[in-house]
């Protein structure tokens, strides 16, 4: 189990059109010596919300990607509420408990988060423009105090993770990269690649 100061709760959409950014987040976050955690690790059941809260509390950081605002095309056509809901949980934990927790909001389009969730007005929103390089650049802006891995180094880890994914899916007989075991294997691989590059994890 990673130490809290090394852990980051990653709140993103889980669907095939987000796969590249999913891998980019894992690669980029690992490059800072942080360990991505996600609700993918949590089984279903009555206590799921309690477990999500516990996971957020166990992390010093959380990153909330609010770029999935369109309606899900599958019937019934509905918006995604999980990402803003989990952002609200993180903000409440930080504000009400005076916890040492820092949260970040990421989006694909400028000014859209302030419109779709006006309560974040006045908060820095990191705009990645829906591409891998944008994710790396905005991670560097968000975590500037933790030291700076290069975006080239992040991209190398990302490309290697992308290359490993088919093998991991076959080994685990998984149908999707958005499953608990695959997520865990990707995080382990990204951290190993980070160490191989000689990137020192944050210890402050």
C-alpha positions as CSV (number, residue, x, y, z in Angstrom):
1,X,0.0,0.0,0.0
2,X,1.5,3.4,-1.0
3,X,2.0,6.1,1.6
4,X,-0.7,8.7,1.5
5,X,1.7,11.5,0.5
6,X,2.6,9.4,-2.6
7,X,-1.0,8.6,-3.6
8,X,-3.3,10.4,-6.0
9,X,-7.0,9.7,-6.5
10,X,-7.6,9.6,-10.3
11,X,-11.2,10.5,-11.2
12,X,-11.8,10.0,-14.9
13,X,-14.3,8.5,-17.4
14,X,-14.0,4.8,-18.0
15,X,-14.8,4.3,-21.7
16,X,-13.0,3.3,-24.9
17,X,-12.8,6.8,-26.3
18,X,-10.9,7.9,-23.2
19,X,-8.3,5.1,-23.4
20,X,-5.4,7.2,-24.6
21,X,-5.9,9.8,-21.9
22,X,-6.3,7.1,-19.3
23,X,-2.9,5.7,-20.2
24,X,-1.5,9.2,-20.4
25,X,-2.6,10.0,-16.9
26,X,-1.1,6.8,-15.5
27,X,2.2,7.5,-17.2
28,X,2.3,11.2,-16.3
29,X,1.3,10.8,-12.7
30,X,3.8,8.0,-12.2
31,X,6.5,10.2,-13.6
32,X,6.1,12.5,-10.6
33,X,6.7,9.6,-8.2
34,X,3.0,9.5,-7.4
35,X,0.8,6.4,-7.3
36,X,-2.5,6.6,-9.2
37,X,-5.5,5.2,-7.3
38,X,-9.0,4.8,-8.8
39,X,-12.5,3.6,-8.1
40,X,-11.6,0.7,-10.5
41,X,-10.0,-0.9,-7.5
42,X,-13.3,-0.9,-5.5
43,X,-15.8,-3.8,-5.9
44,X,-19.5,-3.0,-6.1
45,X,-21.9,-3.5,-3.2
46,X,-23.7,-1.5,-0.5
47,X,-20.5,-0.1,1.0
48,X,-19.1,1.2,-2.3
49,X,-19.6,4.9,-1.4
50,X,-17.9,4.4,1.9
51,X,-15.0,2.8,0.1
52,X,-14.7,5.6,-2.4
53,X,-14.6,8.1,0.5
54,X,-12.0,6.0,2.2
55,X,-9.9,5.9,-0.9
56,X,-10.1,9.7,-1.3
57,X,-9.1,10.2,2.3
58,X,-6.1,7.9,1.9
59,X,-4.7,10.1,-0.9
60,X,-2.9,13.5,-0.5
61,X,-4.0,14.5,-4.0
62,X,-6.9,14.0,-6.3
63,X,-7.3,14.8,-10.0
64,X,-10.8,15.2,-11.5
65,X,-11.2,15.2,-15.2
66,X,-14.6,16.9,-16.0
67,X,-14.3,16.7,-19.8
68,X,-17.0,14.0,-20.3
69,X,-20.1,16.3,-20.3
70,X,-21.9,15.0,-23.3
71,X,-24.8,12.6,-23.1
72,X,-24.0,8.9,-23.1
73,X,-25.3,7.6,-26.5
74,X,-26.6,4.4,-25.0
75,X,-30.2,4.4,-23.9
76,X,-31.4,6.0,-21.7
77,X,-29.3,9.0,-22.9
78,X,-27.9,10.6,-19.7
79,X,-25.0,12.8,-18.7
80,X,-22.1,11.4,-16.5
81,X,-22.4,12.6,-12.9
82,X,-19.7,10.4,-11.2
83,X,-16.8,12.8,-11.9
84,X,-18.4,16.0,-10.5
85,X,-19.8,13.9,-7.6
86,X,-16.4,12.5,-6.6
87,X,-14.9,16.0,-7.0
88,X,-17.5,17.2,-4.5
89,X,-16.5,14.4,-2.1
90,X,-12.9,15.4,-2.3
91,X,-13.6,19.1,-1.8
92,X,-15.8,18.3,1.2
93,X,-13.1,16.2,2.7
94,X,-10.5,18.9,2.3
95,X,-12.7,21.8,3.5
96,X,-14.8,20.3,6.3
97,X,-12.0,18.1,7.8
98,X,-9.2,20.6,7.2
99,X,-7.4,17.7,5.6
100,X,-4.1,17.8,3.8
101,X,-5.7,17.1,0.5
102,X,-5.1,19.0,-2.7
103,X,-7.5,18.6,-5.6
104,X,-7.2,19.6,-9.3
105,X,-9.7,20.0,-12.0
106,X,-8.8,19.1,-15.6
107,X,-10.9,19.7,-18.7
108,X,-10.6,19.5,-22.5
109,X,-12.2,22.9,-23.3
110,X,-11.5,26.4,-21.9
111,X,-14.3,27.9,-19.8
112,X,-16.6,24.8,-20.1
113,X,-16.1,23.7,-16.5
114,X,-17.0,27.1,-15.2
115,X,-20.3,26.9,-17.2
116,X,-21.2,23.2,-16.4
117,X,-20.1,23.5,-12.8
118,X,-20.2,27.1,-11.8
119,X,-19.2,26.4,-8.2
120,X,-15.6,25.9,-9.5
121,X,-15.4,29.5,-10.7
122,X,-12.2,31.0,-9.3
123,X,-10.5,27.6,-9.3
124,X,-7.6,27.0,-11.7
125,X,-8.9,24.5,-14.4
126,X,-6.2,22.7,-16.3
127,X,-7.1,22.5,-20.0
128,X,-5.6,19.5,-21.8
129,X,-7.5,20.0,-25.1
130,X,-8.3,16.3,-25.2
131,X,-4.9,15.1,-26.2
132,X,-2.0,13.2,-24.6
133,X,0.5,16.0,-24.9
134,X,-1.9,18.3,-23.3
135,X,-2.3,16.0,-20.3
136,X,1.5,15.9,-19.9
137,X,1.8,19.7,-20.1
138,X,-1.0,20.3,-17.6
139,X,0.3,17.8,-15.1
140,X,3.6,19.7,-15.2
141,X,1.6,22.9,-14.4
142,X,-0.4,21.3,-11.6
143,X,2.6,19.5,-9.9
144,X,5.3,22.1,-10.5
145,X,6.2,22.0,-6.8
146,X,7.0,18.3,-7.0
147,X,9.9,18.7,-9.5
148,X,9.7,18.3,-13.2
149,X,10.0,15.1,-15.2
150,X,10.2,15.9,-18.9
151,X,7.2,15.6,-21.1
152,X,9.5,13.5,-23.4
153,X,10.0,11.1,-20.5
154,X,6.3,10.9,-19.8
155,X,5.7,10.2,-23.5
156,X,8.2,7.3,-23.5
157,X,6.4,5.7,-20.5
158,X,3.1,6.3,-22.2
159,X,4.2,4.6,-25.5
160,X,5.6,1.6,-23.6
161,X,2.4,1.2,-21.6
162,X,0.4,1.4,-24.8
163,X,2.6,-1.4,-26.2
164,X,2.2,-3.5,-23.1
165,X,-1.6,-3.2,-23.0
166,X,-2.5,-6.0,-25.5
167,X,-0.3,-8.4,-23.7
168,X,-1.8,-7.5,-20.3
169,X,-5.3,-7.9,-21.7
170,X,-4.5,-11.3,-23.1
171,X,-2.7,-12.5,-19.9
172,X,-5.6,-11.4,-17.7
173,X,-8.4,-12.4,-20.1
174,X,-9.8,-8.9,-19.6
175,X,-12.3,-7.4,-22.0
176,X,-11.3,-3.8,-21.2
177,X,-8.3,-1.8,-19.8
178,X,-10.8,-0.3,-17.3
179,X,-10.7,-3.3,-15.0
180,X,-9.1,-3.5,-11.5
181,X,-6.3,-6.0,-12.4
182,X,-5.3,-4.2,-15.6
183,X,-5.3,-0.9,-13.8
184,X,-3.0,-2.3,-11.1
185,X,-0.7,-3.9,-13.7
186,X,-0.4,-0.6,-15.6
187,X,0.4,1.3,-12.5
188,X,3.1,-1.2,-11.5
189,X,4.6,-1.1,-15.1
190,X,4.5,2.7,-15.2
191,X,6.3,3.0,-11.8
192,X,8.9,0.5,-13.0
193,X,9.5,2.4,-16.2
194,X,9.8,5.6,-14.1
195,X,12.5,4.1,-11.9
196,X,14.3,2.8,-15.0
197,X,14.4,6.3,-16.4
198,X,16.1,7.4,-13.1
199,X,13.2,9.6,-12.0
200,X,13.3,10.1,-8.3
201,X,9.9,9.9,-6.5
202,X,8.9,12.9,-4.4
203,X,9.8,12.7,-0.8
204,X,8.8,16.2,0.5
